[in-house]
């Protein structure tokens, strides 16, 4: 199945207060994402704490998400198969492939620093294994590796690489990325640069769960040619969820709180040691109305 050209929701992984997987909340989250405009879902991405899950938990998350996604025709299901080593990624790719996922999202190895030769080897081994099509996830704050536009062009030639999920928002970087990849792979942007990406030719966005309704509305406005509305949604979206960044203290915990507030589903805490500021929920509740009124 080809990935949809639309909003693909990156799901947080809900936990109970004792940090056990909350399966019912996860099912409710998938249903909420699809009801609010997403046409695809990502199981256990970075904000889904894939690296905090043991194998049984991560596999269970994969099972639940694909079960819920397949209840609606045409929904793209992506599994985050990333691991600290290529062999770990290949292991999870085989699990996701057996479960029937459409693609896998893969970040460069994220503990020991890698060079371009090693990162290319990583993606080539995964692509050549042919378990699932590969979406390269570029998030240098987490991987400690920067994929330059020229290097992205080289990675796009690897068999099995079908798309990039780009986190960076700098316009010069994005313009160069689209020029260098030149249509050899799809590009999906983060919600903070969704409109800029669409103007450059993006296939859509890989969007944090809390931003799904606004991102879907922005995409609809853009496709309808209502660029003024799309621009206003983008402005309000960025004001509601201001730039924090993966380097920021409390970022992961705040993401879990934001997901709870935006969806009305209790997602529970991030696993220790990660925390959210005490006032995180109140700050989100104050900003949400201005975004919701345009949707």
N, C-alpha and C positions, 0 to 999 in steps of 0.2 A: 504493500500500500504506500503510495506517495504521501509524504507529510502534507497536511492541509496548509494552504496559504491563508493563515488566519491567526487568531490568538490561541496560543498553547500555554496552558496553565501549569506553572511550577508549584507543586503541592508541598506544604509543610507536612511533617509527620506528627500527628497528634499523640500526646502521651497523657496518661493519668497522672495524678499528683505524685505517685510513687515511681514514675518514669516508665511504667509498662506501656506497650503499644495500645492505643485506644482505637480498636478496629471500627467501631460504629461511627466514631467521629471522622475517621478517614473516609469511610463510605459516604458519609454526609457531605464531606468536603468535595469529593469528586462530583457528586450530584449538584452541589451548589455551583461549582465552576462551570459545568455544562449548562445549567439553567441560566447562568448570568453571562453567556456569550462565548465561552471557550469552546473551541472545536478540536482541542487536543489536550492531553495531560502528560505531565512528567512525574513518574514515580520516584520518590527518594532522591531529589536533586540536592544541591548544596544546602538550600534552606530546609530541605527535608532531612537533613542530618544523616546522610548515607554513611558517613564515616564513623558515626556514633552507634550504628546498628550492628549487632552480630549477624552471622549468616542467616540464621533462622528468622530473625526479625526482618531483615532486608528482603528475604525471599517472600515472607508473608505480605509485606507491603506491596511487592510486585504482584502477588496473586490477587489481592483485594482491588488494587487499582485497575488491573486488566479486566477483572470480573465486572466492575462498575462501568468501565469505559465501553465494553462490548455490548452493553444493554442498549446503546444508541448507535445506529449505523453511521459510518463515516467518520467516527472520532479517531484521531491519531493517538496512539499510545506509545510513549517514549519512556524507556527505563534509564536511569542514571547508573551506569555500570562501572564507573570510575573506581580505580584502586590506586594504592601507592606504587604498585608495580604493574607492568603489562600483564603478567600471568594472573594477577588478581582480577584485573579488568576482564580478561578472557573468560575467567571462571563465571563471573556474573553475567557476561554476555551470553554464555551458553544457557544459563538459567532463564534469562529474559527471552531468549530465542525460543526455547521450548514452550514457554508460556504464551507465545504468540504476539509479542510486541512488534511494533512496526519499525522501530529504530532505537538506537542507544545513544545517550549523550555522554561524552567522554572529555574530561579535563586532562591536561598534561599531568604527569606524575607530580605530586604536590608535597613531598617531604624533602628528599635530597634534590638539590638544584640540578637541572638538566641543561644541556646544550641543544642546539638545533638538530644535530645528528641523532641524538638520543630521542628527542621528541618525535622526529620523523620516523625513527625505527618503531617507536611506541604505536603510532597511528598506522603504520604500514602493516605491522603484525596483526593488529586488530582488524583492519580492513581486509587483509588477505585471509583471515580465518573465516570470513563470510558468515558469521553468526547472525549479524544484523547490520543494516546500514548505519553509518556513523555520523553523528552530529558533533563536530568539534566545539567544545565549550571554551571560549576565551575569557578567562577571568584572572588576570595576572596577580591581583591582590591575594588570591587564594593559592594559585599554583606556583607563584614566584617565577613564572616564565611568561615573557611577552612574545606574542605571535605578531610579528610585523606584517604589514600588508603583503610584502614580497614573499615572506615565508608562508603566509596563508595561501598565496597563489600556488606554491609548490605542494602544499598539503592537499589542495583541491584536486590535484592530479592523481592522488592515491585511489586505487579502486576501492569502492565501498564508502568513500567519504561523500556524503550527499548534501551537507549543510554545515553552517557555522552558527553558533549562538554567540553574539558579540555583546559584551558588557560595557565596553568603553563607549563614551558619548562624545568625545572630541570630534568635531566636524571634519577637520583635516584628516584624521585617522580614518574616519568612516568613508570619506570620499576616496581615499587611496585604496582602502580595502575593497570597495565595490569595483574600482577600476582594475585592480590587480586580479581579483578572482574572476571577473569578467564573465559571470554566468556559468562557470564550470561547477559551481555548487550554490545552493540557496543560502541566503543570509537572513537571519532572524535577529531583531534587535531587542534590547532591554526596554522596559516601559518608559524610561526617562529620555530615550531618544527614538521613540517609536515613530513619530511623525517625520523626523529627519530621515530615518531609515526607509520609510515608505516612499518618500520623495526620491530617494536614491535607487529604489527598486527592490526593497525588502520583500521577502515572502510573507512577513508578518512579525510576530514577536513571541519570544519565550518570556512569559509574564508572571511575576510573583502573584500568588493567589489573591492577595488583597487588592491588586490593581486590575484584576480581570474585567470587571464591568466597564470601567472607564476605557481600558485599552480596546475592548470590543466595540464600544461606541465610537471611539476615535477612528478605528479601522473602517467601520460602516460609513462614517461621515466622509472619510477620505475617498472611499470607493464611489460614493455618490457625488463627488465633486464639490462637497460643502467644506472647502478648505478653511474658511473662517471658523466654523464650528470645530473642526478637527484641531485647529491651533488653540482655541480656547480650552478645549478638553485637555490638551497637552499641558497648557499653563497651569490649570487647576490641579491636574494630576501631580505635577511636580511640586506644587506648593503643599498639597495634602501630605505627600510622602517625600519630604525634602531629602536631598542627598545626604546620606550618612556614609556608607561605604563599608566594605568588609573589614577595613583596618580599624574601624571605630569601636571603641569600648561599648559593649551592650548591643551591638548590631544584631546578632542572632537572636538574643532574647527579645529585643524590640520587634523583630520580624514575627516571632510567634505571637506576641501580644497584639500586633497590628492585624494579623490574620484572624485572631479571635474576635476582635472588635468589628472588623469589616464584614465577616461572614456570619457572625452571631453563633458560631460553633466554638465551643471551648476546646482550644488546641493544646492546653496544658503548657508546662514550662519547657524550655530547652534543657537538654541534659547537662548536668554539671560539668565544668564550672560556670557555664555561660548563663548570664543574668540579663534582666532588663531594668532600666531605671524605674524607680517607684512610680513616677508620674507618666509612664509611657502611654497607658491606656487613656488617661485624661487628655493628653496632648492630641492623640488621634481623634478622640471623640469631638474635640473642639474644631478640628479641621475638616472632618468628613462632610458636614452639611453643605459647605460651599462647593464641594465636588459633586455631591449627590444631586444638587438642584439643577445642574446642567445635564444630568443623565436622564 
